[in-house]
Every structure is written in structure tokens, then in C-alpha cells.
Amino acid sequence: MPDICIVGAGPVGSAHALALARGGVDVVALDARTRGATLRGDRTLALSHGSRLVLERLRVWSDLVSAPGAVTPIERIDVSQARGFGSTALSASDAGVPALGYVVSYVALQAALDAALERQGVDVRYGTQADRIDATAERARVQGGGEPIDAALAVVADGTGTAVPGIERIRHDYGQVAVIGRVAVDGGHGGLAYERFTPDGPIALLPDGDHYAFVWTLAPARAQAMLALSDQDFADALGASFGRRRRVAGRVSGRRSFPLVLEFARPPVAARTVAIGNASQTLHPVAGQGFNVGLRDAHELSRIAVDTPADGLGSGAMLARYVAARRADRWAGIAFTHGLVHVFASDLPALGWPRGAGLALLDAVPPLRRAFTRAMLFGV
Ligand SMILES: Cc1cc2nc3c(=O)[nH]c(=O)nc-3n(C[C@H](O)[C@H](O)[C@H](O)COP(=O)(O)OP(=O)(O)OC[C@H]3O[C@@H](n4cnc5c(N)ncnc54)[C@H](O)[C@@H]3O)c2cc1C
């Protein structure tokens, strides 16, 4: 019987499996996808500086940066709101780090993790879908795709959360979708990212290779209308949302949409089972926090597991230690993204002034801006 069975070897589950294997824990991981493929296609992820440090420790970062164009550093972020005053610029030098974050493709990150798992000799069973996890006081049993697997602890990292008795999920539908894609810009991006809050919803422009990746949050009907526009008309609409702040040229590609929900497990643990990554909290993509919070789950859980004697793995005491260690950062990620969406998405005139004042305050008070930037980079 392995010590730990991980359900889902996406970016979070893979990072966790690697860290456990390097720490001498006997681990098996299952994933419904075939090796080298992803179930939901590509997307652009903004990794924080803290995530880079974790990937360096896992010896995945060097592979990722050696692939041409796979990683684009973010040197500054311009934060502003349409139809209101107040803006601020966060910079790497403010935070004392080489870059505020790094834009990578989900597929490139997964490929680097898959290669590292293979080098490490981790038992990853691709093409294996888990249907159910049952637990007794002694072991967790993962069912689906052949023989059940018993382990001292089951880690659910499947992005959505396979049914686990004892883990309740709270779901809030934002009634919005994210339209994502790529757009070329005149004159290059110079490592400058944008977060723009508009009455329709937030828009992120992330420097990615020689173009920008965009994540535009919209009401479903408006998103449908935007997806139906020609590339040129879409680029014009995107440019209009930025006003004079950023000139957006034509050449839009790869437009598609994702529904947006907030979903979180309360609590993320049950008997001999723990949920991490998106299976523990699925966040709105505003401010690009989801994977970063999930990677911190994976890192902390592996640290605790490596530190726990074999007969204590999966015990109530070990899971309580994990919950306590992750409580503040996890709730901060949920509250921060949910709060940003509500404060900036609201059309209430009463909120326009405090919003602008908040941005102006961040801009005018460097220690406050540094504290805010460090929380974005490393979590709470
Ligand atoms: C539009 C958009 C933009 C985003 N931008 C950012 C960003 O800029 N920065 C950021 O940090 N985050 C971002 N995110 C969030 C980020 O994509 C997720 O937080 C991250 O992918 C979570 O990783 P994960 O490994 O937990 O889950 P997933 O990436 O969903 O991986 C889950 C894995 O489990 C496997 N699986 C699923 N079900 C089963 C099963 N039953 N049995 C076995 N295997 C299974 C899947 O094949 C997959 O490999 C964004 C999300 C969206 C939608």
C-alpha cells in the first residue's frame, strides 16, 4: 500500500507528487488525461515570484525557462479603473524581486512537470479516472479505472473535486465568463502587465512572448456577442475599454470562454483525505491567484507529510496541522479575489470614490504598495 495516492496529476497534483517523492514518501498519482495532454486545453497562467521559488526547488523551473518563449517576466503591473480616477503601478523593484511574476502556458508548465515526474520515477497512472474515495479509520480507498488503490492518505487534486464523503463544497456562480485569447500590440510590451477594472468586469493583459494574453470577464450574453465579433472588431472593443491607457492593435487569436465560479471546500479535509489546488478552492481569475494558492497548498502538504512519521500519515493530527498551516493564506486568496470582483464590478456610484481613493492611496504610500505587492507575490 502506498503512503499517499494523489487523484489528479495536473500542475498542483504533479508538484505535490514530485515534492513527496523527493522527500522519500511512497506516492502513486492517477490522472484521467493521457501523458502530455490536458483535458481542458491551454490557458495562460501568471506565476508569482513565490511559485518560481517552489518550482526552482522542485528542479522544474530550469526546464521551463530553457524552452524558447515559454516564460515571460512581468516587470510592472498597471492597475486602473475605467470611468473613475485612481491608478497605481506595482513594480519588481518596489518588491525587491527580479520580476513581479512570470507568464507561462499551462501546457508548457504541465510538460515540464510530466518530464520531472518521469525522471524522478514517480508512479503516475495516466488514463485512469477516479470515481470515488471511501475512507475508514485505517486507510483511504480510491476507486475507478481498475483495481482500487488503498493508501494512508488520499490527496484530491483533480481541479473539480471528486465526491468525498465529509467534504462539503460551497459554490458561488459569478454569472460571468472569462473570454481569453491573445492580442498583438504595437511597440512590444516591455514586461508591463495591465489590470483594468471596467463596468463590464476586470480585464488582465499579460505579456506573453511577443504579444499579450488577455483574460476579459464579461456577462455571458456580452461574452457571446464579443466572441461573435470579427478579430478586428474585437480588438477595437478591447482597445476602447483601455481608453488612452494602452493602445491595442489588431491580430487577435485563440478566443474562447470559461464560466467563472468561486467554489471552496469547507473544510478541505475529511477522514484520511485532503483536497488541494482547485479541488480545495476554485477562484475567480482576477489577479491570477488560483494556481499560486494551489501550489502553496501542495508545498505545505508535502512539507508536513515528509515531516510526519510513517504511522502518522493521514492521521487526524497531521490533517489538523495542514488545515492550520493553510488557513490564513487560503482565506486571504478567497477573500481577496472575491472582494476585488465585487468592489470593482459594482456600478454603484457610492463605490466609485472609495475605489479611486484606494488605488490613489496605494500609489502615494510606497510601504503600503510594497506590502500589497508582497502579499500578491508570496501570499499571506
Ligand atoms: C481563464 C482562467 C485564467 C486563469 N489564470 C490564472 C493565472 O493567471 N494565474 C493562476 O495562478 N491561476 C490562473 N487560473 C487558475 C488555474 O488554471 C488553476 O488554479 C490551476 O489550473 C489549478 O491546478 P490544479 O492542478 O489544482 O487543477 P487542474 O489544472 O484542473 O488539473 C486537474 C487534473 O486532474 C485531472 N482529473 C480531473 N478529474 C479527474 C479524475 N476524476 N480522476 C483522475 N484525474 C482527474 C485532470 O486531467 C487534470 O490533469 C486561471 C483559470 C482560468 C479558468
The ligand as an SDF file (V2000), in Angstrom:
LIG
                    3D

 53 58  0  0  0  0  0  0  0  0999 V2000
   -9.3980   31.7060  -17.6340 C   0  0  0  0  0  0  0  0  0  0  0  0
   -8.5110   31.3070  -16.4960 C   0  0  0  0  0  0  0  0  0  0  0  0
   -7.3320   32.0080  -16.2640 C   0  0  0  0  0  0  0  0  0  0  0  0
   -6.5190   31.6580  -15.1820 C   0  0  0  0  0  0  0  0  0  0  0  0
   -5.4100   32.4140  -14.9480 N   0  0  0  0  0  0  0  0  0  0  0  0
   -4.6260   32.1170  -13.8830 C   0  0  0  0  0  0  0  0  0  0  0  0
   -3.4440   32.8720  -13.5930 C   0  0  0  0  0  0  0  0  0  0  0  0
   -3.0770   33.8280  -14.3010 O   0  0  0  0  0  0  0  0  0  0  0  0
   -2.6980   32.5290  -12.5110 N   0  0  0  0  0  0  0  0  0  0  0  0
   -3.0720   31.4840  -11.7020 C   0  0  0  0  0  0  0  0  0  0  0  0
   -2.3660   31.2400  -10.7080 O   0  0  0  0  0  0  0  0  0  0  0  0
   -4.1590   30.7450  -11.9510 N   0  0  0  0  0  0  0  0  0  0  0  0
   -4.9510   31.0250  -13.0070 C   0  0  0  0  0  0  0  0  0  0  0  0
   -6.0590   30.2700  -13.2540 N   0  0  0  0  0  0  0  0  0  0  0  0
   -6.3770   29.1270  -12.3700 C   0  0  0  0  0  0  0  0  0  0  0  0
   -5.5420   27.8990  -12.6920 C   0  0  0  0  0  0  0  0  0  0  0  0
   -5.7830   27.4710  -14.0150 O   0  0  0  0  0  0  0  0  0  0  0  0
   -5.8880   26.7910  -11.7030 C   0  0  0  0  0  0  0  0  0  0  0  0
   -5.8050   27.2990  -10.3830 O   0  0  0  0  0  0  0  0  0  0  0  0
   -4.9270   25.6080  -11.8340 C   0  0  0  0  0  0  0  0  0  0  0  0
   -5.0180   25.0360  -13.1250 O   0  0  0  0  0  0  0  0  0  0  0  0
   -5.3030   24.5610  -10.7820 C   0  0  0  0  0  0  0  0  0  0  0  0
   -4.4740   23.4440  -10.9260 O   0  0  0  0  0  0  0  0  0  0  0  0
   -4.9570   22.0460  -10.3710 P   0  0  0  0  0  0  0  0  0  0  0  0
   -3.8180   21.1090  -10.6420 O   0  0  0  0  0  0  0  0  0  0  0  0
   -5.4880   22.1830   -8.9930 O   0  0  0  0  0  0  0  0  0  0  0  0
   -6.2530   21.6290  -11.2600 O   0  0  0  0  0  0  0  0  0  0  0  0
   -6.3510   21.3860  -12.8170 P   0  0  0  0  0  0  0  0  0  0  0  0
   -5.4360   22.2810  -13.5680 O   0  0  0  0  0  0  0  0  0  0  0  0
   -7.8130   21.4220  -13.1390 O   0  0  0  0  0  0  0  0  0  0  0  0
   -5.8220   19.8750  -13.0050 O   0  0  0  0  0  0  0  0  0  0  0  0
   -6.6130   18.7840  -12.5470 C   0  0  0  0  0  0  0  0  0  0  0  0
   -6.0380   17.4760  -13.0930 C   0  0  0  0  0  0  0  0  0  0  0  0
   -6.8430   16.3990  -12.5900 O   0  0  0  0  0  0  0  0  0  0  0  0
   -7.2090   15.5080  -13.6330 C   0  0  0  0  0  0  0  0  0  0  0  0
   -8.5120   14.9260  -13.2780 N   0  0  0  0  0  0  0  0  0  0  0  0
   -9.7120   15.5520  -13.2510 C   0  0  0  0  0  0  0  0  0  0  0  0
  -10.6700   14.7240  -12.8030 N   0  0  0  0  0  0  0  0  0  0  0  0
  -10.0540   13.5260  -12.5320 C   0  0  0  0  0  0  0  0  0  0  0  0
  -10.4950   12.2760  -12.0220 C   0  0  0  0  0  0  0  0  0  0  0  0
  -11.7810   12.0620  -11.6730 N   0  0  0  0  0  0  0  0  0  0  0  0
   -9.5990   11.2510  -11.8960 N   0  0  0  0  0  0  0  0  0  0  0  0
   -8.2890   11.4420  -12.2330 C   0  0  0  0  0  0  0  0  0  0  0  0
   -7.8250   12.6330  -12.7080 N   0  0  0  0  0  0  0  0  0  0  0  0
   -8.6810   13.6490  -12.8430 C   0  0  0  0  0  0  0  0  0  0  0  0
   -7.2220   16.3870  -14.8850 C   0  0  0  0  0  0  0  0  0  0  0  0
   -6.9600   15.6040  -16.0520 O   0  0  0  0  0  0  0  0  0  0  0  0
   -6.0980   17.3920  -14.6020 C   0  0  0  0  0  0  0  0  0  0  0  0
   -4.8440   16.9310  -15.0950 O   0  0  0  0  0  0  0  0  0  0  0  0
   -6.8930   30.5840  -14.3220 C   0  0  0  0  0  0  0  0  0  0  0  0
   -8.0620   29.8610  -14.5730 C   0  0  0  0  0  0  0  0  0  0  0  0
   -8.8780   30.2340  -15.6400 C   0  0  0  0  0  0  0  0  0  0  0  0
  -10.1500   29.4540  -15.8700 C   0  0  0  0  0  0  0  0  0  0  0  0
  1  2  1  0
  2  3  1  0
  2 52  2  0
  3  4  2  0
  4  5  1  0
  4 50  1  0
  5  6  2  0
  6  7  1  0
  6 13  1  0
  7  8  2  0
  7  9  1  0
  9 10  1  0
 10 11  2  0
 10 12  1  0
 12 13  2  0
 13 14  1  0
 14 15  1  0
 14 50  1  0
 15 16  1  0
 16 17  1  0
 16 18  1  0
 18 19  1  0
 18 20  1  0
 20 21  1  0
 20 22  1  0
 22 23  1  0
 23 24  1  0
 24 25  2  0
 24 26  1  0
 24 27  1  0
 27 28  1  0
 28 29  2  0
 28 30  1  0
 28 31  1  0
 31 32  1  0
 32 33  1  0
 33 34  1  0
 33 48  1  0
 34 35  1  0
 35 36  1  0
 35 46  1  0
 36 37  1  0
 36 45  1  0
 37 38  2  0
 38 39  1  0
 39 40  1  0
 39 45  2  0
 40 41  1  0
 40 42  2  0
 42 43  1  0
 43 44  2  0
 44 45  1  0
 46 47  1  0
 46 48  1  0
 48 49  1  0
 50 51  2  0
 51 52  1  0
 52 53  1  0
M  END
$$$$
